[in-house]
């Protein structure tokens, strides 16, 4: 069921709508954390600039995680293929 969830990001409150309240709260907390970190480092920047930089940081993190997941998937697939070939060879020897 879609529900309204109030979150606070960068001292401003937003009402978001979604089905998974916990997910929305955790995502909003991560955005707020990024925003707060940037606000401390880039005090002379506007709120919109901080929001864009926070979004870019999160997009870069997602990109890196996706790249790593793809690399991991390829490695696991390769290792499983090797194991399958080894087991097939062992099975053929036993016949």
C-alpha positions in Angstrom: 0.0 0.0 0.0 1.4 3.4 -0.9 1.8 5.7 2.0 3.0 9.2 2.7 6.3 9.4 4.6 7.8 12.6 6.0 11.6 12.9 5.8 14.1 15.7 6.5 16.9 16.4 4.2 19.2 19.4 4.7 16.9 21.0 7.3 13.9 20.9 4.9 11.0 18.5 5.3 9.6 16.5 2.4 6.6 14.3 2.1 7.4 11.3 -0.1 5.1 8.5 -1.2 6.0 4.9 -1.5 5.2 1.3 -0.4 8.3 0.6 1.7 8.6 3.1 4.5 11.9 1.7 5.9 13.5 1.8 2.5 12.4 5.4 2.0 13.6 6.4 5.4 17.0 4.8 4.9 17.5 6.3 1.5 16.4 9.8 2.8 18.9 9.4 5.7 21.7 8.6 3.2 20.8 11.6 1.1 20.7 13.8 4.2 24.0 12.4 5.4 25.6 13.3 2.0 24.0 16.7 2.1 25.2 17.4 5.6 28.8 16.3 4.9 28.9 18.6 1.8 27.3 21.5 3.7 30.1 21.3 6.2 32.8 21.2 3.5 31.3 23.6 1.0 29.7 26.3 3.2 29.7 28.9 0.5 27.6 26.8 -1.9 23.8 27.1 -2.5 21.4 24.5 -1.4 20.7 23.5 -5.0 24.4 23.0 -5.7 24.8 20.9 -2.5 21.8 18.8 -3.6 23.3 18.2 -7.1 26.7 17.3 -5.7 25.1 15.0 -3.2 23.1 13.3 -6.0 26.3 13.0 -8.1 28.1 11.4 -5.2 25.4 8.9 -4.7 25.2 8.1 -8.4 29.0 7.6 -8.4 28.6 5.2 -5.5 25.9 3.3 -7.3 28.0 3.1 -10.4 31.0 1.7 -8.5 28.8 -0.8 -6.7 27.2 -1.9 -10.0 30.7 -2.2 -11.6 31.9 -4.3 -8.7 28.8 -6.5 -8.7 29.3 -7.2 -12.4 32.9 -8.0 -11.9 32.0 -10.4 -9.0 29.3 -12.0 -11.1 31.8 -12.7 -14.0 34.3 -14.1 -11.6 31.7 -16.4 -9.9 30.4 -17.5 -13.3 34.0 -18.3 -14.5 34.8 -20.3 -11.3 31.5 -22.2 -11.5 32.2 -23.1 -15.1 35.7 -24.4 -14.1 34.1 -26.4 -11.3 31.5 -27.9 -13.7 34.2 -28.9 -16.2 36.3 -30.4 -13.5 33.3 -32.4 -12.1 32.4 -33.5 -15.7 36.0 -34.8 -16.2 35.9 -36.6 -12.9 32.5 -38.2 -13.8 33.8 -39.3 -17.2 36.9 -40.9 -15.6 34.7 -42.9 -13.2 32.7 -44.5 -16.0 
